[in-house]
Amino acid sequence: MGKVETAARFKRRKGYVQKALLATVELTGLLLLTAAAPNMLRLLGKFDRYNPKFDYQTRSVASRLAAKGHLQFVKKSGKTYLELTPLGKRRLELERQKSALEKRSKKRWDGRWRMIVFDIPEKHRRTRNQLRNMLRDVGFTQLQASVWVYPYDCEEIATLLKAELRVGANVLYVVVEHIEYDTRLRHHFGLKL
């Protein structure tokens, strides 16, 4: 197995662990940190229950999510619990919308293109790059520097991205009937030419 393939598997696995931890904390309200690994294993069923590294990975992921502001550590009666923050709730909703978008893409295309057009100033380069990465992760493809395209309805995800990154009017969601020279786009999304 090559280094690139191993890195991709690790990234996918880390994503599963993050989603599982966020979902578990959402379901339980507060989650005792020492109980996080077994609950996540039952929830996902994707990992080897007896893997000695899993408990460490879970704690590591919890720390990263806390550093990002998605989870917070709460002390009660001498025990440490995990609690979902409002930012974590938005991130979990974004993940749910991504899953819904994948299901939607298996339906018949209605012939309309959905576009995200943005104009984020240079002083907010980090936010602009985050938006590009999120659009790529969701499945959009870049048409021009600040124009991204997707063939299926995705207004909810556009709204969530705007809220997540706090970009408001700098990002527009557009639905168009026709894009000139769209052969490359149709081929990219596997749509009938």
C-alpha positions as CSV (number, residue, x, y, z in Angstrom):
1,M,0.0,0.0,0.0
2,G,1.5,3.4,-1.0
3,K,1.9,6.4,1.2
4,V,-0.8,8.4,-0.6
5,E,-3.4,5.6,-0.2
6,T,-2.5,5.1,3.5
7,A,-2.8,8.9,4.0
8,A,-6.2,8.9,2.3
9,R,-7.4,5.9,4.5
10,F,-6.2,7.7,7.6
11,K,-8.0,10.9,6.7
12,R,-11.2,9.0,5.9
13,R,-10.9,7.1,9.3
14,K,-10.3,10.4,11.2
15,G,-13.4,11.9,9.5
16,Y,-15.5,8.9,10.6
17,V,-14.2,9.2,14.2
18,Q,-15.0,13.0,14.2
19,K,-18.5,12.5,12.9
20,A,-19.2,9.6,15.3
21,L,-17.9,11.6,18.3
22,L,-20.0,14.6,17.4
23,A,-23.1,12.5,16.8
24,T,-22.7,10.5,20.0
25,V,-22.3,13.7,22.0
26,E,-25.4,15.1,20.3
27,L,-27.4,12.0,21.1
28,T,-26.4,11.9,24.8
29,G,-26.3,15.6,25.5
30,L,-23.2,15.2,27.8
31,L,-20.9,12.3,27.3
32,L,-18.5,11.0,29.9
33,L,-15.1,11.1,28.2
34,T,-14.1,7.6,29.3
35,A,-17.3,6.3,27.8
36,A,-16.8,7.9,24.4
37,A,-14.9,5.1,22.7
38,P,-17.3,2.2,23.4
39,N,-20.4,4.3,22.6
40,M,-18.8,5.4,19.3
41,L,-18.0,1.8,18.4
42,R,-21.6,0.8,18.9
43,L,-22.8,3.8,16.9
44,L,-20.6,3.2,13.9
45,G,-19.6,-0.4,14.0
46,K,-16.7,0.5,11.7
47,F,-13.7,-0.1,13.9
48,D,-12.1,-3.0,15.7
49,R,-13.4,-2.8,19.3
50,Y,-10.2,-4.3,20.6
51,N,-7.8,-1.9,18.9
52,P,-5.6,-0.5,21.7
53,K,-5.0,2.7,19.7
54,F,-8.7,3.5,19.4
55,D,-9.1,5.0,22.9
56,Y,-6.1,7.2,22.3
57,Q,-7.5,8.2,18.9
58,T,-10.8,9.1,20.4
59,R,-9.3,11.3,23.0
60,S,-7.1,12.9,20.4
61,V,-10.0,13.6,18.1
62,A,-12.0,15.0,21.1
63,S,-9.1,17.4,21.9
64,R,-8.9,18.6,18.2
65,L,-12.7,19.1,18.1
66,A,-12.5,21.1,21.3
67,A,-9.7,23.2,19.9
68,K,-11.8,24.0,16.8
69,G,-14.7,24.9,19.1
70,H,-17.0,22.0,18.2
71,L,-16.9,20.4,21.6
72,Q,-16.1,21.6,25.1
73,F,-14.9,19.7,28.1
74,V,-17.2,20.1,31.1
75,K,-16.2,19.0,34.7
76,K,-19.1,17.7,36.9
77,S,-18.6,15.8,40.1
78,G,-14.9,15.3,39.4
79,K,-15.5,13.7,36.0
80,T,-14.8,15.1,32.6
81,Y,-17.7,15.2,30.1
82,L,-17.9,16.3,26.4
83,E,-20.6,18.7,25.4
84,L,-21.5,19.9,21.9
85,T,-21.2,23.6,21.2
86,P,-23.4,25.6,18.8
87,L,-20.5,25.6,16.3
88,G,-20.3,21.8,16.7
89,K,-24.1,21.5,16.0
90,R,-23.7,23.6,12.8
91,R,-20.8,21.3,11.8
92,L,-22.8,18.2,12.4
93,E,-25.7,19.7,10.4
94,L,-23.3,20.4,7.6
95,E,-22.2,16.8,7.6
96,R,-25.8,15.7,7.4
97,Q,-26.5,18.0,4.5
98,K,-23.4,16.6,2.7
99,S,-24.8,13.1,3.1
100,A,-28.3,14.2,1.9
101,L,-26.6,15.9,-1.1
102,E,-24.9,12.6,-2.0
103,K,-28.2,10.8,-2.0
104,R,-29.8,13.6,-4.1
105,S,-27.1,13.3,-6.7
106,K,-28.3,9.7,-7.5
107,K,-31.6,11.1,-8.7
108,R,-32.4,12.4,-12.2
109,W,-30.8,15.7,-13.1
110,D,-33.4,18.5,-13.7
111,G,-31.1,20.4,-16.2
112,R,-30.3,23.3,-13.9
113,W,-26.9,24.2,-12.6
114,R,-26.4,25.4,-9.0
115,M,-23.6,27.9,-8.5
116,I,-21.9,29.4,-5.5
117,V,-20.4,32.7,-6.4
118,F,-18.2,34.6,-3.9
119,D,-16.2,37.7,-3.5
120,I,-14.3,37.5,-0.2
121,P,-11.7,40.2,0.3
122,E,-7.9,39.3,0.4
123,K,-7.7,40.2,4.1
124,H,-10.0,37.2,4.7
125,R,-7.9,34.8,2.6
126,R,-8.2,32.0,5.3
127,T,-12.0,32.1,5.2
128,R,-11.9,32.1,1.4
129,N,-9.7,29.0,1.3
130,Q,-11.9,27.3,3.9
131,L,-14.9,27.9,1.7
132,R,-13.1,26.5,-1.4
133,N,-12.1,23.4,0.6
134,M,-15.6,22.9,1.9
135,L,-17.1,23.3,-1.6
136,R,-14.7,20.8,-3.0
137,D,-15.5,18.4,-0.1
138,V,-19.2,18.6,-0.8
139,G,-18.7,17.8,-4.5
140,F,-18.7,21.2,-6.2
141,T,-16.3,21.8,-9.1
142,Q,-14.6,25.1,-9.9
143,L,-15.8,26.9,-13.0
144,Q,-13.8,30.0,-12.5
145,A,-11.7,31.5,-9.7
146,S,-14.7,32.3,-7.4
147,V,-17.5,30.4,-9.2
148,W,-18.3,26.8,-8.2
149,V,-20.9,24.6,-9.8
150,Y,-23.0,21.6,-8.8
151,P,-25.9,20.0,-10.8
152,Y,-28.4,19.2,-8.0
153,D,-30.4,21.3,-5.5
154,C,-28.1,22.3,-2.6
155,E,-29.6,25.5,-1.2
156,E,-29.5,24.2,2.4
157,I,-25.8,23.4,2.2
158,A,-25.1,26.9,0.8
159,T,-27.0,28.5,3.7
160,L,-25.0,26.3,6.2
161,L,-21.7,27.2,4.6
162,K,-22.6,30.9,4.8
163,A,-23.5,30.5,8.5
164,E,-20.5,28.4,9.3
165,L,-18.0,30.8,7.8
166,R,-20.0,34.0,8.6
167,V,-19.7,35.3,5.0
168,G,-23.3,36.4,4.4
169,A,-23.7,38.6,1.3
170,N,-20.2,37.9,0.1
171,V,-21.5,34.5,-1.1
172,L,-24.4,34.1,-3.5
173,Y,-26.3,30.9,-4.4
174,V,-27.5,31.0,-8.0
175,V,-29.6,28.6,-10.1
176,V,-29.1,28.8,-13.9
177,E,-30.8,27.0,-16.8
178,H,-27.8,27.0,-19.1
179,I,-24.0,27.3,-18.9
180,E,-22.2,27.8,-22.2
181,Y,-19.7,25.1,-23.0
182,D,-20.9,22.8,-20.2
183,T,-19.6,19.6,-21.8
184,R,-16.7,19.4,-19.3
185,L,-19.1,19.9,-16.4
186,R,-21.5,17.2,-17.6
187,H,-18.7,14.8,-18.1
188,H,-17.3,15.6,-14.6
189,F,-20.6,14.9,-12.9
190,G,-21.5,11.9,-15.2
191,L,-24.5,13.6,-16.7
192,K,-26.1,12.8,-20.0
193,L,-24.5,14.8,-22.8
